[in-house]
Amino acid sequence: MRITVTRTGGFAGLTREATLDTAGRADAAGLEALAGRALAEGSVAPPAGVPDGFAYRLTAGGRTVHFADPKLTDAQRALVRTVLKEGG
C-alpha cells in the first residue's frame, strides 16, 4: 500500500509531501492498520483549522481524507509522523 501525506500551512505556509510504500516492510501490517484507522477518522472535505496550524491530506488504499490541527487523532498523528519522517 502506498500512503501519501501532504502537510500544508503552519507559520511559514510551506507544503511538505511524502509517500511511504509498505510493500516488503516488516511492519507493513501495522502501518496499513494505522492508515485504516486514520482514514476512518478523517473527513472527505478539508476541515477548518486554526491560524498557523497545519492541514493534512492523507491518501491510502484508493481513498483520500483531510484533517487539521489541533484535532488530529492518535492514529493520524502517528501516521503523519511516520510517513513524513520515513517517506521520500
C-alpha positions in Angstrom: 0.0 0.0 0.0 1.2 3.5 -0.8 0.5 6.0 1.9 0.9 9.7 1.0 0.7 12.5 3.5 0.6 16.2 2.4 1.0 18.8 5.1 0.3 22.5 4.3 0.1 25.6 6.4 2.0 26.4 9.5 3.6 29.7 10.3 5.6 29.7 7.1 2.8 28.4 4.9 5.0 25.7 3.4 3.8 22.4 1.8 5.5 19.1 2.5 4.6 15.8 1.0 6.0 12.3 1.5 5.0 8.8 0.4 5.7 5.6 2.1 5.3 2.2 0.4 4.5 -0.6 2.8 5.5 -3.4 0.3 8.2 -5.6 1.6 8.3 -3.9 5.0 8.3 -6.0 8.2 5.9 -3.5 9.8 3.6 -3.4 6.7 0.5 -4.9 8.5 0.8 -2.4 11.4 1.3 0.6 9.1 -1.7 -0.5 6.9 -3.9 -0.9 10.0 -2.8 2.5 11.3 -3.6 4.0 7.9 -7.0 2.4 8.0 -7.8 4.0 11.4 -6.5 7.4 10.2 -8.7 7.2 7.1 -11.8 6.2 9.1 -11.2 9.2 11.4 -10.7 11.7 8.6 -13.1 14.0 6.7 -13.9 14.0 3.0 -13.8 17.8 2.9 -10.9 19.8 4.4 -12.0 20.9 7.9 -11.4 24.3 9.4 -8.1 24.5 11.2 -6.5 27.1 13.4 -4.4 30.1 12.4 -0.8 29.0 11.6 -1.8 25.3 12.2 -1.2 22.5 9.8 -3.8 20.9 7.5 -3.2 17.4 6.2 -4.3 15.3 3.3 -3.9 11.5 3.6 -4.2 9.2 0.6 -4.0 5.4 1.0 -5.9 2.4 -0.4 -7.6 4.5 -3.0 -9.1 6.9 -0.5 -8.3 10.5 0.4 -9.3 12.2 3.6 -8.4 15.5 5.3 -7.7 16.6 8.9 -6.2 19.6 10.6 -4.6 20.8 13.8 -5.4 20.7 16.6 -7.9 17.9 16.1 -5.7 15.0 15.0 -6.4 11.6 16.4 -3.7 9.5 17.9 -3.7 7.3 14.7 -3.5 10.3 12.4 -0.7 11.9 14.4 1.4 8.6 14.5 0.9 8.0 10.7 1.8 11.6 9.8 4.9 11.4 11.9 6.0 8.1 10.4 5.3 9.0 6.7 6.9 12.4 6.9 9.9 11.0 8.6 10.5 7.9 6.5 8.7 8.7 3.2 10.8 10.0 0.4 
